Amino acid sequence: AVTNLQDAKCDIYFTWDTTAFLQRLGHPSCPSPEGIPQLPEDACINRLPGMGLLCDKVNMALALRLMQRLWPTKFRFWPKSWLLPAESDELRSWLSKKTGGKNRTVIVKPSDGSLGEGIFLAQSASDLDTKLLARANWGAGFAALAQKYLPNPFLLNGLKFDLRLYAVVTSIDPLEAYLCREGLARFCTTKYEAPTAANAGQHYMHLTNFSVNKKSAGFVKANDPWNPMSEASKRPLSTLLRQIEAEQIAAGKTFDEAAFYTSCEEIVVVLMQALAPVLNVTYDRVVKDAAKAKAKAKAKPKAKPKKSKANDSSDESGKEDANSSGSEDDLGYSPRCFQVLGVDVLLDD
């Protein structure tokens, strides 16, 4: 039950991790420490069961790869990828070939990495092996996602950048999500050059992660992020779109903002379609388990009726006991879960 009266007045509840989420739900797998209040039965909470695991780079790749096989034309935005270490041999074979006489390049991202940590580029099988062996935990549970590096990103003022879009998932069944029209553009801080053996290690040139570039001497802070002339290393999406439009007009071209947002919506739609099957099953299971635990805690033990005869094995009492905690459909517990997702998008030229 909610032990803090202030909690009972809330409309939306926030938890910071999966363990806290399950504890507040009263899930039996995560017993709540004494003093931590559980959520009201109709609580609106900022987490979807299973989303944290699906957002792991390797798990996300598995989900997208399956859908890519089913609908290859809809998933063209997802670059060729390999899961390491399972597909290391296939990746080495791909790297041993050349495209247009030039070395092929992959970007390798540790599965458990964040903030740009541990990411590197590789351009040959030997280069890949050398960098993997430098990992302290290589061969001891290390997992990573390797993707074909996009050699011709769309540049603005010679700098590579990516977009952080935001979508809120409000329902799994039926599947429902909304895309925010505002987002972020995150810029590298060194002028872009196609990857070579000499510059592959220049993170400020190839990685758009804010946590990486804010350490660069070339990082530009945002004094007025809405200024259409802003050169900030992190700026609003709306500001970026005005700058792209101005650049395209100066080049005698046009920029279709409506088409841009339509493309973004399509990416979010197919992404959610890839995640929905696992999310649906996980949500159903977690909520039902939490509901059973709550119903069991509420149920009061009933005294068994005395048998008047030795041969009186009343079936009715057995049925009453079996149904005393209620069926799964009648538990009356349905938290309204939602989650805000950050979707990173890289534009090509």
C-alpha positions as CSV (number, residue, x, y, z in Angstrom):
1,A,0.0,0.0,0.0
2,V,1.0,3.6,-0.4
3,T,2.5,4.7,3.0
4,N,3.2,8.3,2.1
5,L,0.1,10.4,1.8
6,Q,1.9,12.6,-0.8
7,D,2.3,9.6,-3.0
8,A,-1.4,9.0,-3.0
9,K,-2.0,12.4,-4.6
10,C,0.4,11.8,-7.5
11,D,-0.8,11.3,-11.1
12,I,2.5,10.1,-12.5
13,Y,5.2,8.1,-10.7
14,F,8.9,8.0,-11.7
15,T,11.4,5.2,-10.9
16,W,15.0,5.3,-11.9
17,D,15.8,1.6,-12.6
18,T,14.1,-1.7,-13.2
19,T,14.6,-3.0,-9.6
20,A,12.9,0.1,-8.1
21,F,10.1,-0.3,-10.7
22,L,9.4,-3.9,-9.7
23,Q,9.6,-3.1,-6.0
24,R,7.0,-0.3,-6.4
25,L,4.8,-2.7,-8.3
26,G,5.1,-5.3,-5.5
27,H,6.5,-7.9,-7.9
28,P,7.5,-11.1,-6.0
29,S,10.9,-11.3,-7.7
30,C,12.0,-8.0,-6.0
31,P,10.8,-7.9,-2.4
32,S,10.4,-4.3,-1.4
33,P,12.5,-3.2,1.6
34,E,10.5,-2.0,4.5
35,G,9.5,1.6,4.2
36,I,9.3,1.7,0.4
37,P,5.7,2.4,-0.6
38,Q,4.0,0.4,-3.4
39,L,2.1,2.1,-6.2
40,P,-1.7,2.6,-6.2
41,E,-3.5,0.1,-8.4
42,D,-4.2,2.6,-11.2
43,A,-0.8,4.3,-11.1
44,C,0.7,5.9,-14.1
45,I,4.4,5.0,-14.1
46,N,7.3,5.9,-16.4
47,R,8.6,2.4,-17.2
48,L,7.6,-0.5,-19.5
49,P,8.6,-3.9,-18.2
50,G,11.4,-5.3,-20.5
51,M,12.2,-2.1,-22.2
52,G,15.6,-1.7,-20.4
53,L,16.8,-5.1,-21.7
54,L,15.6,-4.4,-25.2
55,C,17.5,-1.1,-25.3
56,D,20.7,-3.1,-24.8
57,K,22.6,-2.7,-28.2
58,V,22.8,-6.5,-28.9
59,N,19.2,-7.3,-27.9
60,M,18.0,-4.4,-30.0
61,A,20.0,-5.6,-32.9
62,L,18.5,-9.1,-32.6
63,A,14.9,-7.7,-32.6
64,L,15.6,-5.4,-35.6
65,R,17.4,-8.1,-37.5
66,L,14.4,-10.5,-37.3
67,M,12.1,-7.8,-38.6
68,Q,14.6,-6.8,-41.3
69,R,14.4,-10.4,-42.7
70,L,10.6,-10.2,-42.8
71,W,10.3,-6.7,-44.3
72,P,13.7,-5.8,-45.8
73,T,12.4,-2.7,-47.6
74,K,11.0,-1.1,-44.4
75,F,14.3,-1.7,-42.5
76,R,16.8,-0.3,-45.0
77,F,17.7,2.3,-42.4
78,W,19.3,-0.4,-40.3
79,P,22.9,-0.9,-41.4
80,K,24.6,-4.3,-41.9
81,S,25.6,-5.6,-38.5
82,W,27.4,-8.4,-36.7
83,L,27.0,-9.6,-33.1
84,L,30.4,-10.2,-31.4
85,P,31.9,-12.6,-30.5
86,A,29.4,-15.0,-32.1
87,E,29.8,-13.5,-35.6
88,S,33.5,-12.5,-35.4
89,D,34.5,-14.8,-38.3
90,E,31.8,-13.4,-40.6
91,L,33.0,-9.9,-39.8
92,R,36.6,-10.7,-40.4
93,S,35.7,-12.1,-43.8
94,W,33.7,-9.0,-44.7
95,L,36.6,-6.7,-43.6
96,S,39.1,-8.7,-45.7
97,K,37.4,-7.4,-48.9
98,K,37.5,-3.9,-50.3
99,T,34.8,-1.6,-51.8
100,G,35.8,0.6,-54.7
101,G,39.5,-0.2,-53.9
102,K,39.1,1.2,-50.4
103,N,39.1,-0.5,-47.0
104,R,35.8,-1.3,-45.5
105,T,35.0,0.2,-42.1
106,V,32.9,-0.9,-39.1
107,I,32.1,0.8,-35.9
108,V,32.1,-1.4,-32.8
109,K,29.9,-0.6,-29.8
110,P,30.2,-2.6,-26.5
111,S,26.8,-4.0,-25.5
112,D,27.0,-2.7,-22.0
113,G,28.6,0.6,-23.0
114,S,27.2,4.1,-22.6
115,L,28.2,7.7,-23.1
116,G,30.4,6.7,-26.0
117,E,32.7,4.6,-23.9
118,G,34.6,1.7,-25.6
119,I,33.5,2.6,-29.1
120,F,36.1,2.1,-31.9
121,L,36.4,1.9,-35.7
122,A,38.1,-1.0,-37.4
123,Q,39.2,-1.3,-41.1
124,S,40.7,-4.8,-41.3
125,A,40.5,-8.2,-39.6
126,S,43.9,-7.6,-37.9
127,D,42.8,-4.1,-36.8
128,L,39.7,-5.6,-35.3
129,D,41.5,-8.4,-33.5
130,T,44.1,-6.0,-32.1
131,K,41.4,-3.6,-30.7
132,L,39.3,-6.5,-29.3
133,L,42.2,-8.1,-27.6
134,A,42.9,-4.7,-25.9
135,R,39.6,-5.0,-24.1
136,A,40.1,-6.1,-20.5
137,N,37.1,-8.4,-20.6
138,W,37.4,-9.8,-24.1
139,G,36.6,-13.5,-24.0
140,A,35.1,-13.2,-20.6
141,G,31.5,-12.3,-21.3
142,F,32.3,-9.4,-23.6
143,A,29.6,-8.7,-26.2
144,A,29.4,-5.9,-28.8
145,L,27.5,-4.8,-31.8
146,A,29.5,-4.0,-35.0
147,Q,27.9,-2.1,-37.8
148,K,28.9,-1.0,-41.2
149,Y,30.2,2.6,-40.9
150,L,28.3,5.1,-42.9
151,P,31.2,6.8,-44.9
152,N,29.2,9.7,-46.3
153,P,27.2,11.3,-43.5
154,F,25.3,14.5,-44.1
155,L,27.5,17.4,-42.9
156,L,26.8,20.9,-41.7
157,N,29.7,23.3,-41.9
158,G,31.9,20.3,-42.4
159,L,30.9,18.6,-39.1
160,K,29.3,15.2,-38.7
161,F,26.2,15.2,-36.4
162,D,23.3,12.9,-35.4
163,L,19.8,13.5,-34.2
164,R,18.2,12.5,-30.9
165,L,14.5,12.1,-31.4
166,Y,12.1,11.5,-28.5
167,A,9.1,9.2,-28.6
168,V,6.8,8.3,-25.8
169,V,5.2,4.9,-25.8
170,T,1.9,5.0,-24.0
171,S,0.4,1.6,-24.7
172,I,1.7,-1.8,-25.8
173,D,-1.7,-3.5,-26.6
174,P,-2.8,-1.7,-28.6
175,L,0.6,-0.4,-29.7
176,E,0.6,3.4,-29.3
177,A,3.4,5.9,-29.4
178,Y,3.9,9.7,-30.1
179,L,6.9,11.4,-31.7
180,C,7.9,14.8,-30.3
181,R,8.6,17.3,-33.0
182,E,11.5,18.8,-31.0
183,G,14.7,17.0,-30.4
184,L,18.5,17.5,-30.3
185,A,21.3,17.7,-32.8
186,R,24.7,16.6,-31.5
187,F,27.8,17.6,-33.4
188,C,31.3,16.4,-33.6
189,T,33.9,19.0,-32.8
190,T,36.5,18.2,-35.5
191,K,36.0,18.6,-39.2
192,Y,34.9,15.3,-40.8
193,E,37.1,13.2,-43.1
194,A,36.4,9.8,-44.4
195,P,37.9,7.2,-42.1
196,T,41.5,6.1,-42.6
197,A,44.0,4.2,-40.6
198,A,45.4,7.6,-39.6
199,N,42.2,9.2,-38.3
200,A,40.1,6.2,-37.2
201,G,41.0,6.9,-33.6
202,Q,39.9,10.6,-33.7
203,H,36.7,10.3,-31.7
204,Y,36.0,14.0,-31.9
205,M,35.7,13.5,-35.7
206,H,33.7,10.2,-35.9
207,L,31.6,10.0,-32.7
208,T,28.7,12.3,-32.1
209,N,28.2,11.4,-28.5
210,F,27.8,14.5,-26.4
211,S,29.7,12.9,-23.4
212,V,32.7,12.5,-25.7
213,N,32.7,15.9,-27.5
214,K,32.1,18.0,-24.4
215,K,35.7,17.2,-23.4
216,S,37.0,18.6,-26.7
217,A,38.7,22.0,-26.9
218,G,36.5,22.6,-30.0
219,F,33.2,22.2,-28.0
220,V,30.9,25.2,-28.4
221,K,28.4,25.9,-25.6
222,A,24.9,27.1,-26.4
223,N,24.4,30.7,-25.4
224,D,21.2,31.1,-27.4
225,P,20.3,27.6,-28.8
226,W,17.3,29.0,-30.7
227,N,19.5,31.4,-32.7
228,P,19.4,30.3,-36.4
229,M,23.1,31.2,-36.6
230,S,24.0,29.0,-33.6
231,E,27.2,27.0,-33.9
232,A,26.6,25.2,-30.6
233,S,27.8,21.6,-30.4
234,K,24.4,20.6,-29.1
235,R,21.4,22.5,-30.4
236,P,17.6,22.0,-30.8
237,L,16.3,20.0,-33.8
238,S,14.2,22.9,-34.8
239,T,17.2,25.2,-35.0
240,L,19.1,22.6,-37.1
241,L,16.2,22.2,-39.5
242,R,16.2,26.0,-40.1
243,Q,19.9,25.9,-40.8
244,I,19.6,22.9,-43.2
245,E,16.8,24.7,-45.0
246,A,18.9,27.9,-45.4
247,E,21.9,25.8,-46.7
248,Q,19.7,24.0,-49.2
249,I,18.1,27.2,-50.5
250,A,21.6,28.8,-50.9
251,A,22.6,25.7,-53.0
252,G,19.5,26.1,-55.2
253,K,17.7,23.2,-53.6
254,T,14.6,22.7,-51.5
255,F,14.1,21.2,-48.0
256,D,10.8,19.3,-47.3
257,E,10.3,19.5,-43.6
258,A,7.1,17.5,-43.7
259,A,8.8,14.7,-45.6
260,F,11.6,14.7,-43.0
261,Y,9.2,14.2,-40.1
262,T,7.3,11.5,-42.1
263,S,10.6,9.6,-42.4
264,C,11.3,10.0,-38.7
265,E,7.8,8.7,-37.9
266,E,8.3,5.7,-40.2
267,I,11.6,4.8,-38.3
268,V,9.9,5.0,-34.9
269,V,6.9,2.9,-36.2
270,V,9.0,0.1,-37.5
271,L,11.3,0.3,-34.4
272,M,8.2,-0.2,-32.1
273,Q,6.9,-3.0,-34.3
274,A,10.2,-4.8,-33.8
275,L,10.0,-4.4,-30.0
276,A,6.3,-4.9,-29.4
277,P,6.2,-8.7,-29.3
278,V,8.7,-9.0,-26.4
279,L,7.2,-6.0,-24.6
280,N,3.7,-7.4,-24.9
281,V,4.6,-10.7,-23.4
282,T,6.8,-9.1,-20.7
283,Y,4.2,-6.6,-19.6
284,D,1.5,-9.2,-19.4
285,R,3.6,-11.5,-17.3
286,V,5.0,-8.8,-14.9
287,V,1.6,-7.2,-14.3
288,K,-0.1,-10.6,-13.6
289,D,2.6,-11.7,-11.3
290,A,2.4,-8.4,-9.4
291,A,-1.3,-8.7,-9.3
292,K,-1.2,-12.2,-7.9
293,A,1.2,-11.1,-5.1
294,K,-1.1,-8.2,-4.2
295,A,-4.2,-10.4,-4.2
296,K,-2.4,-13.0,-2.0
297,A,-1.3,-10.3,0.5
298,K,-4.9,-9.0,0.7
299,A,-6.6,-12.4,1.0
300,K,-7.6,-13.4,4.6
301,P,-7.2,-17.0,5.6
302,K,-10.6,-18.8,6.0
303,A,-11.3,-21.4,8.6
304,K,-12.1,-24.7,7.0
305,P,-15.6,-26.0,7.9
306,K,-15.7,-29.0,10.2
307,K,-16.6,-32.3,8.6
308,S,-19.8,-33.8,10.1
309,K,-19.0,-37.2,8.7
310,A,-15.9,-39.2,8.1
311,N,-16.8,-39.7,4.4
312,D,-17.8,-36.0,3.9
313,S,-15.2,-34.8,1.4
314,S,-17.1,-31.7,0.4
315,D,-16.0,-30.6,-3.1
316,E,-17.6,-27.2,-2.5
317,S,-15.0,-26.3,0.2
318,G,-12.2,-27.2,-2.2
319,K,-13.6,-25.1,-4.9
320,E,-14.0,-22.2,-2.5
321,D,-10.3,-22.4,-1.4
322,A,-9.2,-22.7,-5.0
323,N,-11.0,-19.5,-6.0
324,S,-10.4,-17.5,-2.8
325,S,-7.7,-15.4,-4.3
326,G,-9.6,-14.6,-7.4
327,S,-8.9,-15.3,-11.1
328,E,-6.2,-13.5,-13.0
329,D,-8.8,-11.6,-14.9
330,D,-10.5,-10.3,-11.7
331,L,-7.5,-9.1,-9.8
332,G,-8.3,-5.5,-10.6
333,Y,-4.6,-4.4,-11.0
334,S,-3.5,-2.6,-14.1
335,P,-0.8,0.0,-13.8
336,R,-0.6,2.4,-16.7
337,C,3.0,2.1,-17.9
338,F,4.6,4.5,-20.4
339,Q,8.2,5.2,-21.4
340,V,10.1,8.0,-23.1
341,L,12.6,6.7,-25.6
342,G,15.5,8.5,-27.2
343,V,16.0,7.4,-30.8
344,D,19.3,8.3,-32.4
345,V,19.3,8.9,-36.2
346,L,22.2,9.6,-38.5
347,L,21.5,11.3,-41.8
348,D,23.5,10.4,-45.0
349,D,24.3,12.8,-47.8
